[in-house]
Amino acid sequence: MTRPHLRLLSAASNEEEHPLIDDIVTGPSAQQVAAAIARGIVPDERLFDRFLTYEHRIVSCLHWTPLAVALRAGEWLNQHDVKTVVDIGSGAGKFCVVAALATECNFIGVEQRSRLIGAARNLAEVFGVEHRVQFKHGTLSDGVVPKADAYYLYNPFGENLFGSEDRLDEEVELGKERYQRDIALTEALLQQAPVGTYLIKYNGFGGLVPTSYDVVHTDFCLPNLLRMWQKARPSESAGAG
């Protein structure tokens, strides 16, 4: 079903004139955008991204979860009465904040870049969800990923395979070795998770979902495949992604 979209309210937002929205354009407040999301309306991406810093706004389409994806994931989380969600590789916090606006869940974002942690915390405050959204600095190797009812993965390790022009920076370890290590750690996390745990995956993570997980939802209508699994039995081996 097609969802209604809010429209930009300023002629200054013309995409041909301002393809990167260099300045914050006149439009709905954060509270108005939040209220729309809470009602299940998917705003224009630019309306939300206006509240990111310029540095993080211009990479949103490549690195951060689209609003429609976060809202659909939120629908599923509500449907299954999920209480706690961990976003592995939470970046500037877009998924956690938007999904928090659409649900009553508590979210924890795990992110390796400290400057993104600061930006994500600020975004949560701007949208008034800081009481249900927190961010932890670290990597899978640090053992900072807490237990949760559900885990969210939006290709969190893909940056390791990007060329330098598409990477956020070179301040953290990146490369094929890191890519393979993080995939193995994620597969182990899913193997060890208790029966009943949910996994939501958008555009893959490079690894295999254990055969102990069953698909409960799939959305083919988004820009990339969004799918939700639930762990139905104790793990034995890895299965199809």
N, C-alpha and C positions, 0 to 999 in steps of 0.2 A: 504494500500500500504506500502510495506517495504521501509524504508528510508535507505540511505547509512550511514555508520558509519566511522568516522575517526578511525585510528588504533594507538595504542601506538607506539612511535617511538624509544623506548629503550628496549633492552633486559633486563635491570634492572627492568622492570615492570612486569616480569613474576609473575603471580598470586600465583603459588605454592611456590615461594621463598619469595615473599613479599605480602602476602594476604591483608595487611592493607596499603600497600604503605607507609612504614615508612618514606621514604625520597621523596622529590620532584624529580621525574624522568625526564630525558631529553625528551622533546617533544615540541609540538607546543606552542607558546607564548599565553598569554591571548588574544592578538589582533587577532591571527590566529584562536583560538577557537571561539572568538566572531564573526569573519567574517563567519565562517562555520555555526554557529547558525543563523546568519542573512540571510543566503542563504537557510535555512530550513533543513540543515544537522544536524542529531542527533549524536554528538560525543560520544565516549565511556565515560561512567560516570566518569571514573578515570581521564580522561583528564581535565575535569572541576573541579573535587574535589581536584585535586592537588593544587588549589588556595585557598582552605580552610585550616585552621589550623589543625594540626594532631588531636586535640581533637574533632573537628567538622567533620573531614573527616571520622573517623572510625564509626560514628553513622549516616552517610548520608543515607545509604540504609534503615534505620528504620524511621528516623525522617524528612528527607528533600525530596521535590518533585523530582521525576525522570525527567531527561531532556526531554524525549519523551512526558511526560505529559505536561510540561511547553510549549513545542513547539506546541502541539496540541491545548492547551488552547489559545496560541497566535494566531493561525490560526482563531479560532472562534472570538476572540476579534477583529481582523482585519476585518473579514467578516461583523461584525455588527457595525463597526466604533466606537468602545468603546474608550473613551478618558481617563477615570480615573478608577483605580482598587485598591481595598483594600484587602490585604492578611491578614486574621485574624489568628494570631499565625505564624508569618513569620520566626521564627527561625533564622538561619544564613543567610537568605536572598536569598537562591538559586532560588526559584520560581520567585521572583520579578526581580532579575537580568537577569535570562535567558529569561523570558517573555518580559522584556524591550528590550533585544537584538533582539527579534523576532517581535517586534511591535513598534509603535510610541506612545504607551500609557504612561501615568504617573502612577506610582505605589506608594502606601503607605503601608508599612508593619507595623503591630501592634504586638508588642512582649513584654512579661512580664519580660524577663530576660535582665538586662542592659548589661551584657557581650555579649549577642548575638546581641544586637543593635550595639555595637561597631564592632563586626565581620562582620555584614551585611553591615554596611557603608563602611568598608574597601573593601569588595568584590565588591560593586558597583563602587568604585573608581578604583579598579584593572581592571574592565571590561569597564570603561569609560562611565557608565550610571548614575553617581551620580546626574546629572542635571535633571533626570526624575524619580529617585528612592529615596525615603526617608523613614525613619523608626521612629516610635513613640514608646516610652516606656510606657507601661501601660496594663491594662486589660479591659475586657468588663465592669466590674463594675465601672471602673474609668470614663467611658463615653468618651474615647479617639478615638473611631471609627468614622471617618468622613464620610460624605455622598459621594457616588461615583456612577459611572455608573454601576459598577460591583463589586461583592464581590467574593473572592476565599476562599474556605475552604478545607483543606487537613487534615481531622480528627484532628482538632486542640486541642481537649479536651481528646483524647485517652490516653495521658500520665497519666491522673488521675486514670486510671484503670490498668496501668502497675504495674508489680512487681518492687521492688527497683532496680533490676539488669538492667532493661530496661529504667529507668528514667534518664534524663539528670543529675539531681542532686536533692537535697531535700531543695533547697534554696527558693522555692516558695510554696504557698499553693497548695496541691494536695490531691485528695480524691473524694469519691463519691458525697459528698455535693457540692464541687466545680464543679464537672462534671455536675451535674444537674442544678446548678445555671447558668453556662455559656451556656448550651443548651437553657435554657429558655430565656436568654438575646439575644441569636442569633435568636431564633424564633421570638421574639418581634421586633428585628431589621428588619428582613425580612418582617414582617407584616406591619411595619410602612414605609418601603421604598416606594418611588413613583412608579406609574405605569411606565413601561419601564425599570426598574432596572433588571440587569442580575445577576445570581448566577451561579458560576462554582464550582462544588463539586467533589472532588476526594476521593474515599474510605470513603464517609460519614462524618457526624459530630455528629451523635448520636441523632439528633432531626428530626423533620418533616418539609418539605418544604410546605409553605402555599398553599392551593388549588388555590390561585390567580395566581400562577406561572405555566406556560406551558413549557414543555420540548421542546427545539429547536435543541439540538444536543446530541448524545450519542456515545461514543466510547467504544466498548467491547473488543478491541484488545490490550489494555494496561494491565499491571499487575493487576490493579484493575479498577473498573468502573469509567469513567470520564463522567460527564454529565453537560450540560448547560441548565439553565432555563431562561425565561424572565417573569417578572411580567406583566400580561396581563389585570388585572382588580383590583379594590380595594379589599383588603383582607377581608375575612369573618372568616375563621377558618383554622387550620392547616390540612394538607393533608398527602399524602404519601411521604416517603423519597426517 
